[in-house]
Amino acid sequence: MKLKKLLVCDLDGTLLDKNNNIDDYSLKMLKKFIDAGNDFSVCTGRLDADIKYIEKLLGVNGAYRISQNGAVIYDRTDEIVSALTIPDRLLPTINDVVFNRGLRVEVSTSTNRYFPSPRDANQVAEFVDTSIVEPRLAANVLHPSFHAVNYLIFGDNQSFQPIITELHEKLDNLVNVQQTSPSSLEIFSPEASKGIAVKKLITQQGYSKSQVYVAGDAENDITMFPLTVHNFAVGNLASTATIAAANKHVANIGDLINSMGAEL
């Protein structure tokens, strides 16, 4: 009996190009892959609402949706599989370190982003704006019902370094602190990564390594690569590190699926 395959891919720069589009060939191959009885999942740093938006736009229904770089997982019935929040006991220390430095701090839960003030309309990068403006954000984060998943801080290398140093001194490895771009620093659970999330699905659903295919274009996608030999860097904007870590480099998701062979 032919075993079904699981394809897990990043969204921006992997499934979608820099203009947030998917080429016709990749979409055709993706639908063929799913129609053949295989499983597909998006794994992204975006919130779940953006994955649902793209799935509806493309006319596909993934078996799972992995958002916020692995911290949150939903299945196709909208049941939550996993939500890795930052432990409440750590939040006062994080707040003391990150707030009142003159930097913009945003905090997300599994469903929404919370802002201390409205954003400029030109800065909205989400497909679905789930933002909630909360002027007393630092205090709100400490409420037992808040359940913080991620802190997002905007600045530069110089402003981030004291934050990184202080968090490591005060919390050691109890939180994951990563500069995810030249202008953004993120804080989240050390148990959250794309690789950990995909491994959880592999274990829970009983996939073998030979059934699993993973794809991405950025450094945070590399955590998925050790899970299977079927790991791919995708696109002409894939980072040098991602290409070096992957077993194959392909132009798009269509070419990746085609490489699986005629019998999907």
N, C-alpha and C positions, 0 to 999 in steps of 0.2 A: 504494500500500500504506500502511495506517495505521501510523505510527510509534508504538512503545510510549513511555510516559511514565515518568519517574522522580520519585517523591514522596519527599522527605527531610524528616522532621519531628522536632522535639524531643520528648522524652518527658514530663517533668513540666510540667504546666500547658498542654500543647499536645495531645498524643495523649491524655494522662490529665488528669483534673481534680485539684483540690486534695486530694481524697480517694483519689487513685490509681485512679479508675474511668474507664471510657470509656462514653459514652452509646450506647444501642442503635443509634441512627441512624448515628453515625459508624462503629461497628464494621461495620454492614451495608454502608455505602458503601465502606469500606476493603476488605472482602472482595470486593465487586463489582469494585473497581479492580484488585485483584491477579488475580482470576479472568479478567479481560479481557486478561491477558497483560502487564500493566504491572509495573514494578519499584517496590518500596517499601523504605525504609531508615529506621531510627531513628538519630538523631544526638543524643547526650546526654553529660552530664558524668559519668554513672554508669559503673560497670565493665560489661564485656561480659556477665557472668553475669546482671545485672539485665535486660538487653535480652532474652536468651534466655528468662528466666523470663516476661517479659511476652508475648513472642511465643507461647510455649506456652500461656499462660493465655488469650490472645485467639484462638488457633487460626490464626495467620498465620505466614508464613515469609518474612522480608525477604530481598531480594537481597544486602544488605550490612548490617553492624552497625557503627556508628561510635560509639566510646565515649571516655570521658575527654576530652571536648571536642575531638575530632578527632585525638588522639594515636594511637589504636589503631583499626584497621579489620579486620574479619573478613568473609568472604563466607559464603553460606548453607551451604557445606560445611565450615565451621569452619576453613578455611585462612586464615592471617593475611595480609592484603594489605599492611598497614603498621603499624609500631610505632616511634614517635618517642620514643626515650629521651633523657634528659639525658646529654650526653657525660661519660664517667667522669672526665676531667681537671678538670671543674668541681665535682664532688661534694665534695671536701675544703673548698673555699671556701664552698659553700652550707652545709655542716654547721657550719663555724665561725661562720657568721652566724646560723643559725636555732636551733641547739641551745643549751642552757644559758641560756636567757632566761626560764625559768619558764613557757613556753607549751607547750601540747600540740602535738606534731609527729607527723604520720602520713605515711607514704610508700607509694606504690602502684607496682606493676609492671603488666604488661599483664593479669595474671590475679588479683592479690591486693592487699589493703590490709594494711600492716604497722603495728602499734601498739606503743608502748613499754610499755603496760599495758592491761588489759581496760577496756572501756567499760561505763558504766552501761547496763543493758538498755533503758532508756527513750530512749537516745541512738542506738540502731541504726536507721538510716533506709534501709538497703539492703533490697531484696526477698530477696536471697541473701547471707548473711553469708560473705564470702570472707576475713575478717580472720585474721591470724596475729599472735599476741602475741610480740614480740621485745624483751626488756628491753634488749638491747645494739643497739638499732636504728641509732644513729649509726655504729657500727662496721660493722654488717651492710651498710648502704647502700654502703659502700666496697668490698665484695667484688666481684670481676670478674663473678661470675655473677648479681649482683642485678638490674641493668638498671632503674634507677629511671625511672619515667615522670613522676611527679608528687609534689611535696611539698604537704601540706595543713597549714596552721598555724592554730590557733584562738586568738582574742584579740579585740582591738578596734582602732579607728582609731589610738588613741594608741600602742598597743604595736606596731602594724604599721609605722608610719612610719619608725622607725629601721632596720628590716629592709629595707624598700624602698629607702631611701637608700643603705645600705651595699652592697646587692647591685648597685645601679646604678653605684656608684663602683668596685666591684671587678670586676664582670663586664660592665658596660655593657649591650649588647643581646644578649649570648650566651645569656641565659635570658629567658623571659617571666614577669614578676611581676605578678599581678593580684589585687586584692581582689575576690573573687567574691560576698561578702555582708558585712554589717556585722561579722560574727564570724569570717570565714574569709579567709585569704590563700593563694594557690596559686602554685607555681613549676613551670614546665614548659618544654619546648623552644620556642624562638621560631618553629619551623616547624610548630607544632601550633595549629590552630584549626579550628572547624567549617567555616569557609569554605574553608580550604586542603584539608581532607579531601574535601569535596564536589567541589571543583575537580579533585582528583586522580582521583576516580571518573569525572567527566565526560570528562576527557581519556583515561583508560585504556579506557573502555568506548565511547567515540565518540558520546556523546549530544550533540545540539545544544542550544543554550540554550532553544529553543522547546519542547523535550521535558521540561525540568526544572522542577519545582515545589518550593519550599522553604517551611518554616513553623516559627515559633517564637514565644515569648512574652517572652524576656529579652534583655538586651544582648548576651550572647555568641552569640545566634542571628543577630544583624545581620550578622556576617561572611559569612553565606551569601547575603544579599540581593542583592549586586551581580552574582551569577552568572547571574541570570535575571530577566526582568520579572515572572515568576510567583512573587512573594515575598509571603508572608502573615504578618501578626500574628494570633495565634489566642487566643481566650478573653477573658473579662471581667477577667482579672487580668494581661493583657499590659501590660508597662511602657509608660510614655508615650513613651520613646525608641524602643522597638520599633515601636509603632504609627506614629510619625512617619516611621520609616525604611522601612516596608513600603508596597507599592503598594496592598494591600487589607487590611482587618481583618474577620475572620469569627468567628462564634461558636464553631465547632468544626471538626474535620477533615471531618466529613460535609458541611458547607456548602462547604468548600474543594473537595472532590472533585466535588460537584454543580456548582460553578461552571465545571468543565472542559467541561461539555456532556454531552448524553445519550450520545454515543459516546465511551466512555472508551478 
